[in-house]
């Protein structure tokens, strides 16, 4: 079985930031036609619900509606070339391109549920439904709940220990293999690392930390923590995986 998976790590859309990278990513998806698309979460920063600088001057003017509208535009651009193609196929009664689409909620999307929990009056008014993902045909997985795509576990992050903290560390990808006991892919750290090992049956097991898909500054992270930005194309065949790392710079050059 030969399958391809396009991995989208942590784009962190914000209303004031250019969406050119989503345009180019959409064109890449149409060009590569992966069998599955996996979004690792933190698709939007949701700064309007940020608790860290709430009540300060820097938080003034942020609106949840702006964050949600901006995210929907970003997703429109990401899926635009694919949808345009499918519309042409519908008119000519030909087969459409319909990859499996998986969205792993990140800690920034989780801000929605944190806001509801802290203000119960928002229940049934504010929820993940406002992101509009199900309507677009995405399978949505809550934070830390893994999605199984061709035998690989995907999540925004995996946790370990009695405190349930995200798996991390200097050898992040290696730690994933050691603690999940399966091939697994995560985002969250904005770092990129890859580790491959072999189990007792001779099967390859790998861990992948996917970096991010943005190059703008975030107030809550250090620039040195963002060591790679781009998309990842995984070619999966009989338990083996061949990752192709496609940098944001290369994507913008080839698909602008």
Secondary structure, DSSP 8 states (H G I E B T S, - for coil): -EEEEEEE----B-TTS--HHHHHHHHHHHHH--SEEEE-S--B--GGG-STTTTSGGGTT--HHHHHHHHHHHHHHHHHHHHHHHHHHHHTT------EEEEE--TTTTHHHHHHHH-GGGTTTSSGGGG-TGGGT-EEE-TT--EEETTEEE-S--EETTTTEE--STTHHHHHHHHH-S-EEE-SS--EEEEEEE-TTS-EEEEEEE-BS--S--TTS-GGG---BEEEEEEEETTEEEEEEEEHHHHHHHH-
